[in-house]
Amino acid sequence: MSKEAKELAKEIKKEQKKLISYAKRHGLYEDFGQAEYKKLEDKYMDLYYTDKDIARLLDGFFDWCINYDGK
């Protein structure tokens, strides 16, 4: 795994923790996590098509955001 992919994985875990904490306090909302996903996508999109780990991590985070149900 590339250095950038490892960095992205850490950032995703951090964002997931923040989102879970927010959801516990305030509940879920439409487009849950999309702002956080977009921020990471903008930062790493130049590597999306050349680093399969980056693509896998970003796609996985997107899926997690749209499927998270608070459980």
N, CA, C and O atoms as a GROMACS GRO file, in nm:
protein
  284
    1MET      N    1   0.086  -0.118   0.000
    1MET     CA    2   0.000   0.000   0.000
    1MET      C    3   0.090   0.124   0.000
    1MET      O    4   0.188   0.131   0.074
    2SER      N    5   0.055   0.219  -0.082
    2SER     CA    6   0.135   0.340  -0.095
    2SER      C    7   0.124   0.428   0.029
    2SER      O    8   0.032   0.412   0.110
    3LYS      N    9   0.217   0.518   0.041
    3LYS     CA   10   0.217   0.614   0.152
    3LYS      C   11   0.087   0.696   0.152
    3LYS      O   12   0.028   0.720   0.257
    4GLU      N   13   0.045   0.738   0.033
    4GLU     CA   14  -0.077   0.818   0.022
    4GLU      C   15  -0.200   0.738   0.062
    4GLU      O   16  -0.290   0.791   0.127
    5ALA      N   17  -0.204   0.610   0.026
    5ALA     CA   18  -0.317   0.525   0.061
    5ALA      C   19  -0.324   0.503   0.213
    5ALA      O   20  -0.432   0.502   0.271
    6LYS      N   21  -0.209   0.487   0.275
    6LYS     CA   22  -0.207   0.472   0.421
    6LYS      C   23  -0.256   0.599   0.488
    6LYS      O   24  -0.330   0.594   0.586
    7GLU      N   25  -0.215   0.714   0.435
    7GLU     CA   26  -0.260   0.843   0.488
    7GLU      C   27  -0.411   0.857   0.472
    7GLU      O   28  -0.480   0.903   0.563
    8LEU      N   29  -0.462   0.819   0.355
    8LEU     CA   30  -0.606   0.826   0.329
    8LEU      C   31  -0.682   0.734   0.425
    8LEU      O   32  -0.787   0.773   0.477
    9ALA      N   33  -0.631   0.615   0.449
    9ALA     CA   34  -0.697   0.521   0.540
    9ALA      C   35  -0.710   0.581   0.680
    9ALA      O   36  -0.813   0.566   0.745
   10LYS      N   37  -0.606   0.649   0.725
   10LYS     CA   38  -0.609   0.714   0.856
   10LYS      C   39  -0.713   0.827   0.858
   10LYS      O   40  -0.787   0.842   0.955
   11GLU      N   41  -0.716   0.905   0.750
   11GLU     CA   42  -0.813   1.014   0.743
   11GLU      C   43  -0.956   0.962   0.740
   11GLU      O   44  -1.045   1.021   0.801
   12ILE      N   45  -0.978   0.852   0.671
   12ILE     CA   46  -1.112   0.793   0.665
   12ILE      C   47  -1.155   0.746   0.803
   12ILE      O   48  -1.268   0.773   0.844
   13LYS      N   49  -1.068   0.677   0.874
   13LYS     CA   50  -1.102   0.633   1.010
   13LYS      C   51  -1.137   0.751   1.099
   13LYS      O   52  -1.232   0.744   1.177
   14LYS      N   53  -1.061   0.858   1.088
   14LYS     CA   54  -1.087   0.980   1.167
   14LYS      C   55  -1.224   1.037   1.133
   14LYS      O   56  -1.300   1.073   1.223
   15GLU      N   57  -1.256   1.046   1.004
   15GLU     CA   58  -1.385   1.100   0.962
   15GLU      C   59  -1.499   1.009   1.006
   15GLU      O   60  -1.605   1.057   1.047
   16GLN      N   61  -1.480   0.878   0.999
   16GLN     CA   62  -1.583   0.785   1.042
   16GLN      C   63  -1.613   0.802   1.191
   16GLN      O   64  -1.729   0.802   1.232
   17LYS      N   65  -1.510   0.815   1.271
   17LYS     CA   66  -1.530   0.836   1.414
   17LYS      C   67  -1.608   0.963   1.442
   17LYS      O   68  -1.699   0.964   1.525
   18LYS      N   69  -1.574   1.071   1.371
   18LYS     CA   70  -1.646   1.197   1.389
   18LYS      C   71  -1.791   1.183   1.347
   18LYS      O   72  -1.881   1.234   1.414
   19LEU      N   73  -1.815   1.116   1.236
   19LEU     CA   74  -1.951   1.099   1.186
   19LEU      C   75  -2.034   1.011   1.279
   19LEU      O   76  -2.151   1.041   1.303
   20ILE      N   77  -1.977   0.905   1.330
   20ILE     CA   78  -2.048   0.818   1.424
   20ILE      C   79  -2.084   0.895   1.549
   20ILE      O   80  -2.197   0.885   1.599
   21SER      N   81  -1.990   0.972   1.601
   21SER     CA   82  -2.016   1.053   1.719
   21SER      C   83  -2.128   1.153   1.693
   21SER      O   84  -2.218   1.170   1.777
   22TYR      N   85  -2.124   1.218   1.579
   22TYR     CA   86  -2.229   1.314   1.543
   22TYR      C   87  -2.364   1.245   1.534
   22TYR      O   88  -2.464   1.296   1.584
   23ALA      N   89  -2.367   1.129   1.470
   23ALA     CA   90  -2.494   1.056   1.452
   23ALA      C   91  -2.552   1.013   1.586
   23ALA      O   92  -2.674   1.014   1.603
   24LYS      N   93  -2.468   0.977   1.680
   24LYS     CA   94  -2.516   0.937   1.813
   24LYS      C   95  -2.580   1.055   1.886
   24LYS      O   96  -2.679   1.038   1.957
   25ARG      N   97  -2.524   1.173   1.869
   25ARG     CA   98  -2.575   1.292   1.938
   25ARG      C   99  -2.695   1.354   1.868
   25ARG      O  100  -2.791   1.396   1.932
   26HIS      N  101  -2.688   1.361   1.735
   26HIS     CA  102  -2.787   1.437   1.659
   26HIS      C  103  -2.871   1.355   1.563
   26HIS      O  104  -2.971   1.404   1.510
   27GLY      N  105  -2.833   1.232   1.540
   27GLY     CA  106  -2.905   1.149   1.444
   27GLY      C  107  -2.848   1.161   1.304
   27GLY      O  108  -2.759   1.242   1.277
   28LEU      N  109  -2.903   1.081   1.216
   28LEU     CA  110  -2.859   1.081   1.076
   28LEU      C  111  -2.932   1.190   0.999
   28LEU      O  112  -3.036   1.238   1.043
   29TYR      N  113  -2.877   1.227   0.886
   29TYR     CA  114  -2.939   1.330   0.803
   29TYR      C  115  -2.918   1.292   0.656
   29TYR      O  116  -2.834   1.208   0.623
   30GLU      N  117  -2.995   1.356   0.570
   30GLU     CA  118  -2.981   1.330   0.428
   30GLU      C  119  -2.839   1.369   0.384
   30GLU      O  120  -2.784   1.468   0.431
   31ASP      N  121  -2.782   1.291   0.297
   31ASP     CA  122  -2.646   1.311   0.248
   31ASP      C  123  -2.543   1.297   0.360
   31ASP      O  124  -2.441   1.367   0.360
   32PHE      N  125  -2.569   1.209   0.454
   32PHE     CA  126  -2.480   1.185   0.567
   32PHE      C  127  -2.338   1.152   0.517
   32PHE      O  128  -2.319   1.058   0.440
   33GLY      N  129  -2.242   1.230   0.559
   33GLY     CA  130  -2.102   1.207   0.528
   33GLY      C  131  -2.056   1.252   0.392
   33GLY      O  132  -1.938   1.237   0.358
   34GLN      N  133  -2.145   1.306   0.313
   34GLN     CA  134  -2.106   1.343   0.176
   34GLN      C  135  -2.008   1.460   0.173
   34GLN      O  136  -1.922   1.465   0.085
   35ALA      N  137  -2.019   1.553   0.264
   35ALA     CA  138  -1.924   1.665   0.267
   35ALA      C  139  -1.784   1.615   0.301
   35ALA      O  140  -1.685   1.659   0.243
   36GLU      N  141  -1.777   1.521   0.396
   36GLU     CA  142  -1.649   1.464   0.434
   36GLU      C  143  -1.589   1.382   0.320
   36GLU      O  144  -1.469   1.388   0.293
   37TYR      N  145  -1.676   1.306   0.252
   37TYR     CA  146  -1.630   1.228   0.137
   37TYR      C  147  -1.577   1.320   0.027
   37TYR      O  148  -1.471   1.295  -0.029
   38LYS      N  149  -1.651   1.425  -0.002
   38LYS     CA  150  -1.612   1.517  -0.109
   38LYS      C  151  -1.477   1.582  -0.078
   38LYS      O  152  -1.395   1.602  -0.168
   39LYS      N  153  -1.454   1.615   0.048
   39LYS     CA  154  -1.327   1.675   0.089
   39LYS      C  155  -1.211   1.578   0.058
   39LYS      O  156  -1.108   1.619   0.004
   40LEU      N  157  -1.230   1.452   0.094
   40LEU     CA  158  -1.125   1.353   0.069
   40LEU      C  159  -1.112   1.324  -0.081
   40LEU      O  160  -1.001   1.306  -0.132
   41GLU      N  161  -1.224   1.319  -0.149
   41GLU     CA  162  -1.220   1.295  -0.293
   41GLU      C  163  -1.142   1.406  -0.364
   41GLU      O  164  -1.058   1.378  -0.450
   42ASP      N  165  -1.169   1.530  -0.328
   42ASP     CA  166  -1.097   1.642  -0.390
   42ASP      C  167  -0.946   1.632  -0.364
   42ASP      O  168  -0.865   1.662  -0.452
   43LYS      N  169  -0.910   1.590  -0.244
   43LYS     CA  170  -0.770   1.582  -0.207
   43LYS      C  171  -0.697   1.469  -0.281
   43LYS      O  172  -0.580   1.484  -0.316
   44TYR      N  173  -0.766   1.357  -0.303
   44TYR     CA  174  -0.700   1.238  -0.357
   44TYR      C  175  -0.742   1.201  -0.499
   44TYR      O  176  -0.696   1.099  -0.552
   45MET      N  177  -0.827   1.279  -0.563
   45MET     CA  178  -0.880   1.240  -0.693
   45MET      C  179  -0.771   1.226  -0.799
   45MET      O  180  -0.786   1.145  -0.891
   46ASP      N  181  -0.664   1.302  -0.789
   46ASP     CA  182  -0.558   1.290  -0.890
   46ASP      C  183  -0.492   1.152  -0.886
   46ASP      O  184  -0.430   1.110  -0.984
   47LEU      N  185  -0.503   1.080  -0.774
   47LEU     CA  186  -0.446   0.946  -0.761
   47LEU      C  187  -0.551   0.836  -0.780
   47LEU      O  188  -0.516   0.718  -0.784
   48TYR      N  189  -0.677   0.873  -0.792
   48TYR     CA  190  -0.786   0.776  -0.796
   48TYR      C  191  -0.769   0.674  -0.908
   48TYR      O  192  -0.793   0.555  -0.888
   49TYR      N  193  -0.728   0.719  -1.026
   49TYR     CA  194  -0.719   0.630  -1.141
   49TYR      C  195  -0.584   0.561  -1.154
   49TYR      O  196  -0.569   0.471  -1.237
   50THR      N  197  -0.487   0.601  -1.076
   50THR     CA  198  -0.355   0.539  -1.086
   50THR      C  199  -0.319   0.452  -0.966
   50THR      O  200  -0.227   0.371  -0.974
   51ASP      N  201  -0.390   0.467  -0.856
   51ASP     CA  202  -0.362   0.389  -0.735
   51ASP      C  203  -0.489   0.315  -0.696
   51ASP      O  204  -0.585   0.375  -0.648
   52LYS      N  205  -0.489   0.183  -0.716
   52LYS     CA  206  -0.611   0.105  -0.690
   52LYS      C  207  -0.649   0.106  -0.543
   52LYS      O  208  -0.767   0.092  -0.510
   53ASP      N  209  -0.552   0.121  -0.453
   53ASP     CA  210  -0.584   0.128  -0.310
   53ASP      C  211  -0.658   0.257  -0.277
   53ASP      O  212  -0.751   0.256  -0.196
   54ILE      N  213  -0.618   0.367  -0.338
   54ILE     CA  214  -0.688   0.494  -0.318
   54ILE      C  215  -0.832   0.481  -0.366
   54ILE      O  216  -0.926   0.521  -0.297
   55ALA      N  217  -0.849   0.424  -0.484
   55ALA     CA  218  -0.984   0.406  -0.541
   55ALA      C  219  -1.068   0.318  -0.450
   55ALA      O  220  -1.184   0.349  -0.422
   56ARG      N  221  -1.011   0.208  -0.403
   56ARG     CA  222  -1.084   0.116  -0.315
   56ARG      C  223  -1.124   0.184  -0.185
   56ARG      O  224  -1.236   0.167  -0.138
   57LEU      N  225  -1.034   0.260  -0.126
   57LEU     CA  226  -1.062   0.329   0.000
   57LEU      C  227  -1.170   0.436  -0.017
   57LEU      O  228  -1.262   0.445   0.064
   58LEU      N  229  -1.158   0.516  -0.121
   58LEU     CA  230  -1.259   0.621  -0.143
   58LEU      C  231  -1.396   0.561  -0.173
   58LEU      O  232  -1.497   0.606  -0.119
   59ASP      N  233  -1.399   0.458  -0.258
   59ASP     CA  234  -1.526   0.393  -0.288
   59ASP      C  235  -1.586   0.328  -0.164
   59ASP      O  236  -1.707   0.333  -0.143
   60GLY      N  237  -1.501   0.268  -0.082
   60GLY     CA  238  -1.548   0.206   0.041
   60GLY      C  239  -1.604   0.308   0.139
   60GLY      O  240  -1.706   0.282   0.203
   61PHE      N  241  -1.540   0.422   0.150
   61PHE     CA  242  -1.589   0.526   0.240
   61PHE      C  243  -1.722   0.582   0.190
   61PHE      O  244  -1.812   0.607   0.269
   62PHE      N  245  -1.733   0.600   0.059
   62PHE     CA  246  -1.860   0.646   0.001
   62PHE      C  247  -1.972   0.547   0.034
   62PHE      O  248  -2.080   0.586   0.076
   63ASP      N  249  -1.945   0.419   0.013
   63ASP     CA  250  -2.045   0.316   0.043
   63ASP      C  251  -2.081   0.316   0.191
   63ASP      O  252  -2.198   0.303   0.227
   64TRP      N  253  -1.981   0.331   0.276
   64TRP     CA  254  -2.007   0.334   0.421
   64TRP      C  255  -2.099   0.451   0.455
   64TRP      O  256  -2.194   0.436   0.532
   65CYS      N  257  -2.071   0.568   0.397
   65CYS     CA  258  -2.152   0.686   0.426
   65CYS      C  259  -2.297   0.666   0.386
   65CYS      O  260  -2.387   0.700   0.463
   66ILE      N  261  -2.322   0.612   0.268
   66ILE     CA  262  -2.460   0.601   0.221
   66ILE      C  263  -2.534   0.485   0.288
   66ILE      O  264  -2.657   0.483   0.288
   67ASN      N  265  -2.460   0.389   0.343
   67ASN     CA  266  -2.525   0.274   0.405
   67ASN      C  267  -2.526   0.276   0.557
   67ASN      O  268  -2.588   0.190   0.620
   68TYR      N  269  -2.458   0.373   0.618
   68TYR     CA  270  -2.451   0.378   0.764
   68TYR      C  271  -2.592   0.402   0.822
   68TYR      O  272  -2.663   0.494   0.782
   69ASP      N  273  -2.628   0.316   0.916
   69ASP     CA  274  -2.762   0.329   0.976
   69ASP      C  275  -2.759   0.352   1.127
   69ASP      O  276  -2.862   0.348   1.193
   70GLY      N  277  -2.640   0.374   1.180
   70GLY     CA  278  -2.629   0.404   1.323
   70GLY      C  279  -2.617   0.281   1.411
   70GLY      O  280  -2.613   0.294   1.534
   71LYS      N  281  -2.611   0.164   1.353
   71LYS     CA  282  -2.601   0.041   1.433
   71LYS      C  283  -2.464  -0.018   1.429
   71LYS      O  284  -2.439  -0.122   1.491
   0.00000   0.00000   0.00000
